[in-house]
């Protein structure tokens, strides 16, 4: 079974609505967080552990 079919995607809160660089995040799956480009939804998905995702989010907020 393809795990992405169970994913509930949402647009990242820092993404703008101007059609620019946006990512979508699915954090409803046990043990993983998926990230994809909203402009190319079939172009591939990055997979993070929840801990790695928290570190990434914290680091980007610090910028």
MIBAVEX-211595 format. One record per atom (N, C-alpha, C, CB): atom name; x, y, z; residue number from 1; residue in one letter; chain. Coordinates in Angstrom, 1 decimal, padded with zeros to 4 digits. Atoms other than C-alpha are relative to their C-alpha. Glycine has a CB too. Layout:
BEGIN
+------+--------+--------+--------+------+------+-------+
! name !   east !  north !     up ! resi ! resn ! chain !
+------+--------+--------+--------+------+------+-------+
!   CA !      X !      Y !      Z !  NUM !    A !     A !
...
+------+--------+--------+--------+------+------+-------+
This chain:
BEGIN
+------+--------+--------+--------+------+------+-------+
! name !   east !  north !     up ! resi ! resn ! chain !
+------+--------+--------+--------+------+------+-------+
!    N !  000.8 ! -001.2 !  000.0 !    1 !    X !     A !
!   CA !  000.0 !  000.0 !  000.0 !    1 !    X !     A !
!    C !  000.9 !  001.2 !  000.0 !    1 !    X !     A !
!   CB ! -000.9 !  000.0 !  001.2 !    1 !    X !     A !
!    N ! -000.7 ! -001.3 !  000.1 !    2 !    X !     A !
!   CA !  001.2 !  003.5 ! -000.9 !    2 !    X !     A !
!    C ! -000.4 !  000.8 !  001.1 !    2 !    X !     A !
!   CB ! -000.2 !  000.7 ! -001.4 !    2 !    X !     A !
!    N !  000.3 ! -000.8 ! -001.2 !    3 !    X !     A !
!   CA !  001.4 !  005.5 !  002.3 !    3 !    X !     A !
!    C ! -000.5 !  001.3 ! -000.4 !    3 !    X !     A !
!   CB !  001.3 !  000.1 !  000.9 !    3 !    X !     A !
!    N !  000.5 ! -001.3 !  000.4 !    4 !    X !     A !
!   CA !  000.8 !  008.7 !  000.4 !    4 !    X !     A !
!    C ! -001.5 !  000.1 ! -000.2 !    4 !    X !     A !
!   CB !  000.7 !  000.5 ! -001.2 !    4 !    X !     A !
!    N !  001.5 ! -000.1 !  000.2 !    5 !    X !     A !
!   CA ! -002.8 !  007.7 ! -000.2 !    5 !    X !     A !
!    C ! -000.7 !  000.2 !  001.3 !    5 !    X !     A !
!   CB ! -000.5 ! -001.4 ! -000.6 !    5 !    X !     A !
!    N !  000.5 ! -000.3 ! -001.4 !    6 !    X !     A !
!   CA ! -003.4 !  007.9 !  003.6 !    6 !    X !     A !
!    C !  000.3 !  001.4 !  000.5 !    6 !    X !     A !
!   CB !  000.4 ! -001.1 !  000.9 !    6 !    X !     A !
!    N ! -000.5 ! -001.3 ! -000.5 !    7 !    X !     A !
!   CA ! -001.7 !  011.2 !  003.9 !    7 !    X !     A !
!    C ! -001.1 !  001.1 ! -000.1 !    7 !    X !     A !
!   CB !  001.2 !  000.5 ! -000.8 !    7 !    X !     A !
!    N !  000.9 ! -001.2 !  000.0 !    8 !    X !     A !
!   CA ! -003.8 !  014.3 !  004.8 !    8 !    X !     A !
!    C !  000.9 !  001.2 ! -000.2 !    8 !    X !     A !
!   CB ! -000.9 !  000.1 !  001.3 !    8 !    X !     A !
!    N ! -000.9 ! -001.0 !  000.4 !    9 !    X !     A !
!   CA ! -001.9 !  017.1 !  003.1 !    9 !    X !     A !
!    C ! -000.6 !  001.4 !  000.4 !    9 !    X !     A !
!   CB !  000.3 !  000.0 ! -001.5 !    9 !    X !     A !
!    N !  000.4 ! -001.3 ! -000.3 !   10 !    X !     A !
!   CA ! -002.0 !  020.7 !  004.3 !   10 !    X !     A !
!    C !  001.1 !  000.9 ! -000.5 !   10 !    X !     A !
!   CB ! -000.3 !  000.3 !  001.5 !   10 !    X !     A !
!    N ! -001.0 ! -001.0 !  000.4 !   11 !    X !     A !
!   CA ! -000.2 !  023.8 !  003.0 !   11 !    X !     A !
!    C !  000.8 !  000.5 !  001.2 !   11 !    X !     A !
!   CB ! -000.6 !  001.2 ! -000.8 !   11 !    X !     A !
!    N ! -000.9 ! -000.5 ! -001.1 !   12 !    X !     A !
!   CA !  002.7 !  024.9 !  005.2 !   12 !    X !     A !
!    C ! -000.5 !  001.4 !  000.4 !   12 !    X !     A !
!   CB !  001.5 !  000.0 ! -000.4 !   12 !    X !     A !
!    N !  000.5 ! -001.3 ! -000.5 !   13 !    X !     A !
!   CA !  001.7 !  027.9 !  007.4 !   13 !    X !     A !
!    C !  000.9 !  001.1 ! -000.5 !   13 !    X !     A !
!   CB !  000.0 !  000.0 !  001.5 !   13 !    X !     A !
!    N ! -000.9 ! -001.1 !  000.5 !   14 !    X !     A !
!   CA !  004.7 !  029.9 !  006.0 !   14 !    X !     A !
!    C ! -000.1 !  000.2 ! -001.5 !   14 !    X !     A !
!   CB !  001.4 ! -000.2 !  000.4 !   14 !    X !     A !
!    N !  000.1 ! -000.2 !  001.4 !   15 !    X !     A !
!   CA !  003.7 !  029.4 !  002.4 !   15 !    X !     A !
!    C ! -001.0 !  001.1 ! -000.3 !   15 !    X !     A !
!   CB ! -000.6 ! -001.3 ! -000.6 !   15 !    X !     A !
!    N !  000.9 ! -001.1 !  000.4 !   16 !    X !     A !
!   CA !  002.1 !  032.4 !  000.7 !   16 !    X !     A !
!    C ! -001.0 ! -000.5 ! -001.0 !   16 !    X !     A !
!   CB !  000.8 !  001.2 ! -000.6 !   16 !    X !     A !
!    N !  001.1 !  000.3 !  000.9 !   17 !    X !     A !
!   CA ! -001.0 !  032.4 ! -001.4 !   17 !    X !     A !
!    C !  000.2 !  000.6 ! -001.4 !   17 !    X !     A !
!   CB ! -001.3 !  000.4 !  000.5 !   17 !    X !     A !
!    N ! -000.3 ! -000.6 !  001.3 !   18 !    X !     A !
!   CA !  000.7 !  034.0 ! -004.4 !   18 !    X !     A !
!    C !  000.4 ! -000.9 ! -001.1 !   18 !    X !     A !
!   CB !  001.0 !  001.1 !  000.2 !   18 !    X !     A !
!    N ! -000.4 !  001.0 !  001.0 !   19 !    X !     A !
!   CA !  001.4 !  030.8 ! -006.3 !   19 !    X !     A !
!    C !  001.5 ! -000.2 ! -000.1 !   19 !    X !     A !
!   CB ! -000.5 !  000.4 ! -001.3 !   19 !    X !     A !
!    N ! -001.4 !  000.1 !  000.0 !   20 !    X !     A !
!   CA !  005.0 !  030.9 ! -005.4 !   20 !    X !     A !
!    C !  000.5 ! -001.3 !  000.5 !   20 !    X !     A !
!   CB !  000.6 !  001.1 !  000.8 !   20 !    X !     A !
!    N ! -000.6 !  001.2 ! -000.5 !   21 !    X !     A !
!   CA !  007.2 !  028.4 ! -003.6 !   21 !    X !     A !
!    C ! -000.7 ! -000.5 !  001.2 !   21 !    X !     A !
!   CB !  001.5 !  000.3 !  000.4 !   21 !    X !     A !
!    N !  000.8 !  000.5 ! -001.1 !   22 !    X !     A !
!   CA !  004.9 !  026.4 ! -001.5 !   22 !    X !     A !
!    C !  000.3 ! -001.5 !  000.3 !   22 !    X !     A !
!   CB ! -001.5 !  000.1 ! -000.3 !   22 !    X !     A !
!    N ! -000.1 !  001.4 ! -000.3 !   23 !    X !     A !
!   CA !  005.2 !  023.1 !  000.3 !   23 !    X !     A !
!    C ! -001.3 ! -000.5 !  000.7 !   23 !    X !     A !
!   CB !  001.3 ! -000.3 !  000.9 !   23 !    X !     A !
!    N !  001.1 !  000.6 ! -000.7 !   24 !    X !     A !
!   CA !  002.6 !  020.7 !  001.6 !   24 !    X !     A !
!    C !  000.5 ! -001.0 !  000.9 !   24 !    X !     A !
!   CB ! -001.1 ! -000.6 ! -001.0 !   24 !    X !     A !
!    N ! -000.5 !  000.9 ! -001.0 !   25 !    X !     A !
!   CA !  003.0 !  018.7 !  004.7 !   25 !    X !     A !
!    C ! -001.1 ! -001.0 !  000.4 !   25 !    X !     A !
!   CB !  000.5 !  000.8 !  001.3 !   25 !    X !     A !
!    N !  000.9 !  001.0 ! -000.6 !   26 !    X !     A !
!   CA !  001.3 !  015.5 !  005.9 !   26 !    X !     A !
!    C !  000.7 ! -000.6 !  001.2 !   26 !    X !     A !
!   CB ! -000.3 ! -001.2 ! -001.1 !   26 !    X !     A !
!    N ! -000.6 !  000.5 ! -001.2 !   27 !    X !     A !
!   CA !  002.0 !  014.8 !  009.5 !   27 !    X !     A !
!    C ! -001.0 ! -000.9 !  000.8 !   27 !    X !     A !
!   CB !  000.3 !  001.2 !  000.9 !   27 !    X !     A !
!    N !  001.0 !  000.9 ! -000.7 !   28 !    X !     A !
!   CA ! -000.9 !  012.4 !  010.3 !   28 !    X !     A !
!    C !  000.4 ! -001.4 ! -000.1 !   28 !    X !     A !
!   CB ! -001.3 !  000.2 ! -000.7 !   28 !    X !     A !
!    N ! -000.5 !  001.4 !  000.1 !   29 !    X !     A !
!   CA !  001.1 !  009.2 !  009.6 !   29 !    X !     A !
!    C !  000.9 ! -000.3 !  001.1 !   29 !    X !     A !
!   CB !  000.7 ! -000.2 ! -001.4 !   29 !    X !     A !
!    N ! -000.9 !  000.4 ! -001.1 !   30 !    X !     A !
!   CA !  002.7 !  007.3 !  012.4 !   30 !    X !     A !
!    C !  001.4 ! -000.2 ! -000.4 !   30 !    X !     A !
!   CB ! -000.5 ! -001.3 !  000.6 !   30 !    X !     A !
!    N ! -001.4 !  000.1 !  000.2 !   31 !    X !     A !
!   CA !  006.4 !  007.7 !  012.5 !   31 !    X !     A !
!    C !  000.6 !  000.7 ! -001.2 !   31 !    X !     A !
!   CB !  000.3 ! -001.5 ! -000.1 !   31 !    X !     A !
!    N ! -000.5 ! -000.7 !  001.2 !   32 !    X !     A !
!   CA !  006.8 !  009.9 !  009.5 !   32 !    X !     A !
!    C ! -000.7 !  001.3 ! -000.3 !   32 !    X !     A !
!   CB !  000.1 ! -000.9 ! -001.2 !   32 !    X !     A !
!    N !  000.6 ! -001.3 !  000.4 !   33 !    X !     A !
!   CA !  006.2 !  013.4 !  008.2 !   33 !    X !     A !
!    C !  000.4 !  000.1 ! -001.5 !   33 !    X !     A !
!   CB !  000.5 !  001.3 !  000.8 !   33 !    X !     A !
!    N ! -000.3 ! -000.1 !  001.4 !   34 !    X !     A !
!   CA !  005.9 !  013.8 !  004.4 !   34 !    X !     A !
!    C ! -000.1 !  001.4 ! -000.4 !   34 !    X !     A !
!   CB ! -001.1 ! -000.8 ! -000.8 !   34 !    X !     A !
!    N ! -000.1 ! -001.4 !  000.5 !   35 !    X !     A !
!   CA !  006.7 !  017.0 !  002.5 !   35 !    X !     A !
!    C !  000.1 ! -000.1 ! -001.6 !   35 !    X !     A !
!   CB !  001.2 !  000.8 !  000.6 !   35 !    X !     A !
!    N !  000.0 !  000.0 !  001.4 !   36 !    X !     A !
!   CA !  006.0 !  017.7 ! -001.2 !   36 !    X !     A !
!    C ! -000.1 !  001.5 ! -000.5 !   36 !    X !     A !
!   CB ! -001.0 ! -000.9 ! -000.6 !   36 !    X !     A !
!    N !  000.2 ! -001.3 !  000.6 !   37 !    X !     A !
!   CA !  006.0 !  020.7 ! -003.6 !   37 !    X !     A !
!    C ! -001.4 !  000.1 ! -000.5 !   37 !    X !     A !
!   CB !  001.0 !  000.1 ! -001.2 !   37 !    X !     A !
!    N !  001.4 ! -000.2 !  000.4 !   38 !    X !     A !
!   CA !  002.5 !  022.0 ! -004.1 !   38 !    X !     A !
!    C ! -000.2 !  000.2 ! -001.5 !   38 !    X !     A !
!   CB ! -000.6 !  001.1 !  000.8 !   38 !    X !     A !
!    N !  000.2 ! -000.2 !  001.4 !   39 !    X !     A !
!   CA !  003.2 !  022.9 ! -007.7 !   39 !    X !     A !
!    C !  000.3 ! -001.3 ! -000.8 !   39 !    X !     A !
!   CB !  001.0 !  001.1 ! -000.4 !   39 !    X !     A !
!    N ! -000.4 !  001.2 !  000.6 !   40 !    X !     A !
!   CA !  004.5 !  019.4 ! -008.5 !   40 !    X !     A !
!    C ! -000.3 ! -001.2 !  000.9 !   40 !    X !     A !
!   CB !  001.5 !  000.0 ! -000.5 !   40 !    X !     A !
!    N !  000.4 !  001.0 ! -001.0 !   41 !    X !     A !
!   CA !  002.5 !  016.9 ! -006.3 !   41 !    X !     A !
!    C !  000.5 ! -001.4 ! -000.4 !   41 !    X !     A !
!   CB ! -001.4 !  000.1 !  000.1 !   41 !    X !     A !
!    N ! -000.5 !  001.3 !  000.4 !   42 !    X !     A !
!   CA !  003.7 !  013.9 ! -008.3 !   42 !    X !     A !
!    C !  001.5 ! -000.1 ! -000.2 !   42 !    X !     A !
!   CB ! -000.7 ! -000.4 ! -001.3 !   42 !    X !     A !
!    N ! -001.4 ! -000.1 !  000.3 !   43 !    X !     A !
!   CA !  007.3 !  015.0 ! -008.5 !   43 !    X !     A !
!    C !  000.9 ! -000.6 !  001.1 !   43 !    X !     A !
!   CB !  000.4 !  001.4 ! -000.1 !   43 !    X !     A !
!    N ! -000.8 !  000.6 ! -001.0 !   44 !    X !     A !
!   CA !  008.4 !  013.2 ! -005.3 !   44 !    X !     A !
!    C ! -000.4 !  000.5 !  001.4 !   44 !    X !     A !
!   CB !  001.5 !  000.2 ! -000.2 !   44 !    X !     A !
!    N !  000.3 ! -000.3 ! -001.4 !   45 !    X !     A !
!   CA !  008.0 !  013.3 ! -001.5 !   45 !    X !     A !
!    C !  001.2 ! -000.2 !  000.8 !   45 !    X !     A !
!   CB ! -001.2 ! -000.9 !  000.4 !   45 !    X !     A !
!    N ! -001.0 !  000.2 ! -001.0 !   46 !    X !     A !
!   CA !  010.5 !  013.8 !  001.2 !   46 !    X !     A !
!    C ! -000.6 ! -000.6 !  001.2 !   46 !    X !     A !
!   CB !  000.7 !  001.4 !  000.3 !   46 !    X !     A !
!    N !  000.5 !  000.6 ! -001.2 !   47 !    X !     A !
!   CA !  010.1 !  011.8 !  004.3 !   47 !    X !     A !
!    C !  001.0 !  000.3 !  001.2 !   47 !    X !     A !
!   CB ! -000.1 ! -001.6 ! -000.1 !   47 !    X !     A !
!    N ! -000.7 ! -000.3 ! -001.2 !   48 !    X !     A !
!   CA !  011.2 !  012.9 !  007.8 !   48 !    X !     A !
!    C ! -000.5 ! -000.8 !  001.1 !   48 !    X !     A !
!   CB !  000.0 !  001.5 !  000.3 !   48 !    X !     A !
!    N !  000.5 !  000.5 ! -001.3 !   49 !    X !     A !
!   CA !  011.0 !  011.3 !  011.2 !   49 !    X !     A !
!    C ! -000.6 !  001.2 !  000.7 !   49 !    X !     A !
!   CB !  001.2 ! -000.7 !  000.9 !   49 !    X !     A !
!    N !  000.6 ! -001.1 ! -000.7 !   50 !    X !     A !
!   CA !  008.8 !  013.4 !  013.5 !   50 !    X !     A !
!    C !  001.1 !  000.8 !  000.8 !   50 !    X !     A !
!   CB ! -001.0 ! -000.5 !  001.0 !   50 !    X !     A !
!    N ! -001.0 ! -000.7 ! -000.8 !   51 !    X !     A !
!   CA !  011.9 !  014.3 !  015.6 !   51 !    X !     A !
!    C !  000.9 !  000.9 ! -001.0 !   51 !    X !     A !
!   CB !  001.0 ! -001.0 !  000.7 !   51 !    X !     A !
!    N ! -000.8 ! -000.7 !  001.0 !   52 !    X !     A !
!   CA !  013.9 !  015.4 !  012.5 !   52 !    X !     A !
!    C ! -000.9 !  001.2 ! -000.5 !   52 !    X !     A !
!   CB !  000.4 ! -000.9 ! -001.2 !   52 !    X !     A !
!    N !  000.8 ! -001.0 !  000.5 !   53 !    X !     A !
!   CA !  010.9 !  017.4 !  011.3 !   53 !    X !     A !
!    C ! -000.1 !  001.2 !  001.0 !   53 !    X !     A !
!   CB ! -001.4 ! -000.5 ! -000.3 !   53 !    X !     A !
!    N !  000.1 ! -001.0 ! -001.1 !   54 !    X !     A !
!   CA !  010.6 !  019.2 !  014.7 !   54 !    X !     A !
!    C !  001.3 !  000.9 !  000.0 !   54 !    X !     A !
!   CB ! -000.2 ! -000.6 !  001.4 !   54 !    X !     A !
!    N ! -001.2 ! -000.7 !  000.1 !   55 !    X !     A !
!   CA !  014.3 !  020.1 !  014.4 !   55 !    X !     A !
!    C !  000.1 !  001.0 ! -001.2 !   55 !    X !     A !
!   CB !  001.2 ! -000.9 !  000.0 !   55 !    X !     A !
!    N !  000.0 ! -000.8 !  001.2 !   56 !    X !     A !
!   CA !  013.9 !  021.4 !  010.9 !   56 !    X !     A !
!    C ! -000.9 !  001.2 !  000.2 !   56 !    X !     A !
!   CB ! -000.5 ! -000.8 ! -001.2 !   56 !    X !     A !
!    N !  001.0 ! -001.1 ! -000.2 !   57 !    X !     A !
!   CA !  010.8 !  023.5 !  011.8 !   57 !    X !     A !
!    C !  000.6 !  001.0 !  001.0 !   57 !    X !     A !
!   CB ! -001.3 ! -000.5 !  000.5 !   57 !    X !     A !
!    N ! -000.6 ! -000.9 ! -000.9 !   58 !    X !     A !
!   CA !  012.6 !  025.0 !  014.8 !   58 !    X !     A !
!    C !  001.1 !  000.8 ! -000.6 !   58 !    X !     A !
!   CB !  000.5 ! -000.8 !  001.3 !   58 !    X !     A !
!    N ! -001.2 ! -000.7 !  000.6 !   59 !    X !     A !
!   CA !  015.7 !  025.9 !  012.8 !   59 !    X !     A !
!    C ! -000.5 !  001.0 ! -001.0 !   59 !    X !     A !
!   CB !  000.9 ! -001.0 ! -000.8 !   59 !    X !     A !
!    N !  000.5 ! -001.0 !  000.9 !   60 !    X !     A !
!   CA !  013.6 !  027.6 !  010.1 !   60 !    X !     A !
!    C ! -000.7 !  001.1 !  000.7 !   60 !    X !     A !
!   CB ! -000.9 ! -000.7 ! -001.0 !   60 !    X !     A !
!    N !  000.6 ! -001.1 ! -000.7 !   61 !    X !     A !
!   CA !  011.7 !  029.6 !  012.6 !   61 !    X !     A !
!    C !  001.0 !  000.9 !  000.6 !   61 !    X !     A !
!   CB ! -000.9 ! -000.6 !  001.2 !   61 !    X !     A !
!    N ! -001.1 ! -000.8 ! -000.5 !   62 !    X !     A !
!   CA !  015.0 !  030.8 !  014.0 !   62 !    X !     A !
!    C !  000.6 !  001.0 ! -001.0 !   62 !    X !     A !
!   CB !  001.0 ! -000.9 !  000.6 !   62 !    X !     A !
!    N ! -000.6 ! -000.8 !  001.0 !   63 !    X !     A !
!   CA !  015.9 !  032.4 !  010.7 !   63 !    X !     A !
!    C ! -000.6 !  001.4 ! -000.1 !   63 !    X !     A !
!   CB ! -000.1 ! -000.6 ! -001.4 !   63 !    X !     A !
+------+--------+--------+--------+------+------+-------+
